Amino acid sequence: AYNAISHLLATARPAMGIHTQGTQGLLDDNGMVGHDTFDPTRPVLYSTTVNLNDYARTTNFGRLISEALATAMTQHWQSRVINMNIRQGSIPIESQKGEFLLSRDARQLALDYNAGAVLVSTYSVAIDKVYINVELVNVHHNAVVAAVMFDIPKGPRTEALLKGIEQV
């Protein structure tokens, strides 16, 4: 997760010619909001890593990966990283399920927190590996500003996390 986030932030498209902060993000010299850029001055929201085949479903594996990604993001980056899993109010959090940002109105959530981007992630299980895809998305235009994919070998511990087994 640490190397993935390092690469993600290193390749995120920075805004060019920026000089002002608008209500929807950094503005360029023409007063336009950067459509496919990453604004590092604003918070990033993150939520549970979900199964690529079903955005409304995750496992212990998905919850653990999202926490690992958020930890790495916090270690690499100076601005705020906001966990949607502890959000109170309009979005219910179901025990053992998590919060699924991919199935929500990310733009409204971003406005609530003045966030410029969301960190979304999915996983897909193969025969011998689990593939994790991570994207940093500009919330105002739904543009992917950076992405990275990595894999984890599928051994007994990973299998247990995928199946929801608490002890190996």
Salt bridges, closest charged atoms under 4 A:
ASP29 OD1 - HIS19 ND1 3.17
ASP36 OD2 - ARG13 NE 3.71
GLU94 OE1 - LYS97 NZ 3.08
GLU99 OE2 - ARG104 NE 2.96
ASP112 OD2 - ARG87 NH2 3.01
GLU159 OE2 - LYS154 NZ 3.29
GLU159 OE1 - LYS163 NZ 3.52
